[in-house]
C-alpha cells in the first residue's frame, strides 16, 4: 500500500525552503529575545537612575530632614513625600516618552529600517506597543515600589541626631 502511494503521489521536498524557514524562525526568536532583554535593561536603568537621584537628594538634605524629624515629622511622612516626588518624575517622563512614541514611532521605525538597515519594502513595518496599563505597571509601578522600599530602608532606625550630624 505504501509503495502504491509513493509511486502515484511522488512529491519531493525542496530542502532549501525548509532550511530558509528554519533560519527565519531562528532569527525571529533572536529578535524577540533581544527586545525582551532591551526592555528589561531599560526598566532596570529607570529604577537605578530614579532611586539614585532620590537617595542622593536625601543624603544631601540629611541635616534638614533631621531637623524636621526633631520637630515631629515621621519616617513615614518623609518616605511618602519623597515617594510622591519620585512618582511624579517617573509619571511625567513616562507620559512624555509614551506620547512621543505614539506620534513618531512608525515614522522612526520606517526611517531606521529603510536607511540604517537597507530594507527595501518597509510598508508593512509599523510601530506596536503594549497597552498603557501594562506599560504603566512596568515603567511606573515597579520603579515606585523599588524607590519606596529603598527610602524606607534608608530612613529606618535613624534618629534626628544621626541625620543632623551625618552619623551612619
C-alpha positions in Angstrom: 0.0 0.0 0.0 2.9 2.4 0.8 4.6 1.6 -2.5 1.3 2.4 -4.3 1.1 5.9 -2.7 4.8 6.6 -3.3 4.5 5.6 -6.9 1.4 7.7 -7.6 2.0 10.7 -5.4 5.7 11.1 -5.7 6.5 14.5 -4.2 9.9 15.9 -3.4 10.6 18.4 -0.7 12.9 21.2 -1.5 15.2 21.2 1.5 16.4 24.8 0.8 12.9 26.1 1.6 12.8 24.1 4.8 16.3 25.4 5.8 15.3 29.1 5.0 12.2 28.7 7.2 14.3 27.3 10.0 16.7 30.2 9.6 13.8 32.7 9.7 12.4 31.0 12.8 15.8 31.3 14.5 16.1 35.0 13.5 12.6 35.6 14.8 13.4 34.0 18.2 16.6 36.1 18.4 14.8 39.3 17.7 12.2 38.6 20.3 14.9 37.7 22.9 16.7 40.9 22.1 13.6 43.0 22.5 12.9 41.4 25.9 16.4 42.0 27.1 16.3 45.6 25.9 13.0 46.2 27.7 14.5 44.6 30.9 17.6 46.8 30.6 15.5 49.9 30.2 13.4 49.1 33.3 16.5 48.5 35.4 18.0 51.7 34.2 15.0 53.7 35.1 14.8 52.2 38.5 18.5 52.7 39.2 18.5 56.3 37.9 15.5 57.5 39.9 16.5 55.6 43.0 20.0 57.1 43.0 18.5 60.6 42.3 16.2 60.4 45.3 18.7 58.8 47.6 21.4 61.4 46.7 18.9 64.1 47.3 18.1 62.7 50.7 21.8 62.3 51.6 22.4 66.0 50.6 19.5 67.2 52.8 20.0 64.9 55.8 20.5 67.9 58.1 17.2 69.4 57.1 15.4 66.1 57.4 16.9 65.6 60.9 15.6 69.0 61.9 12.2 68.1 60.5 12.3 64.8 62.4 13.3 66.6 65.6 10.1 68.7 65.2 7.9 65.6 64.7 8.0 64.6 61.1 7.9 60.8 61.0 9.8 58.5 58.7 6.5 57.5 57.1 5.8 61.2 56.2 9.3 61.6 54.7 9.0 58.4 52.8 5.6 59.4 51.5 6.8 62.9 50.4 9.8 61.7 48.6 8.0 58.7 47.0 5.4 61.1 45.7 8.1 63.3 44.2 9.8 60.4 42.5 6.4 59.1 41.3 5.7 62.5 39.7 9.1 62.5 38.0 8.6 58.9 36.7 5.0 59.7 35.7 5.9 62.8 33.7 8.8 61.1 32.0 6.7 58.1 31.1 3.9 60.0 29.5 6.2 62.3 27.6 8.0 59.3 26.1 4.8 57.4 25.5 3.2 60.2 23.6 6.3 60.8 21.5 6.4 57.2 20.6 2.8 57.2 19.6 3.4 60.3 17.4 6.6 59.4 15.7 7.1 55.7 16.4 6.0 54.4 13.0 7.9 57.1 11.1 11.1 56.4 13.1 10.9 52.7 12.6 10.4 53.1 8.9 13.3 55.5 8.6 15.5 53.2 10.7 14.7 50.1 8.7 15.0 51.8 5.3 18.0 54.0 5.9 20.1 52.1 8.5 19.3 48.5 7.7 18.6 49.0 4.0 15.3 47.1 3.9 13.6 47.8 0.6 9.9 47.3 1.4 9.1 49.0 4.8 5.4 49.5 4.1 4.3 46.6 6.3 6.5 47.6 9.3 4.6 49.5 11.9 5.1 50.7 15.5 3.4 48.5 18.1 3.3 48.9 21.8 1.7 47.2 24.8 -1.4 48.6 26.5 -1.0 51.7 28.5 -1.9 49.9 31.7 0.8 47.3 31.2 3.4 49.9 30.4 2.3 52.0 33.4 2.7 49.0 35.7 6.1 48.2 34.4 7.6 51.6 34.0 5.8 53.5 36.8 4.7 50.8 39.3 7.9 48.8 39.6 10.2 51.9 40.0 7.8 53.4 42.5 7.8 50.2 44.6 11.6 49.9 44.4 12.0 53.6 45.5 9.6 53.2 48.3 11.5 50.2 49.6 14.8 52.0 49.2 13.6 55.1 51.1 12.0 53.0 53.9 15.3 51.0 54.3 17.5 54.2 54.3 15.4 56.0 56.9 14.7 53.1 59.1 16.1 53.3 62.7 17.7 56.8 62.2 17.3 59.4 64.8 17.3 63.2 64.1 20.8 63.4 65.6 22.0 60.7 63.1 20.7 62.8 60.2 21.9 66.2 61.5 25.4 65.1 62.5 25.6 62.7 59.5 26.3 59.7 61.6 26.0 56.3 59.9 
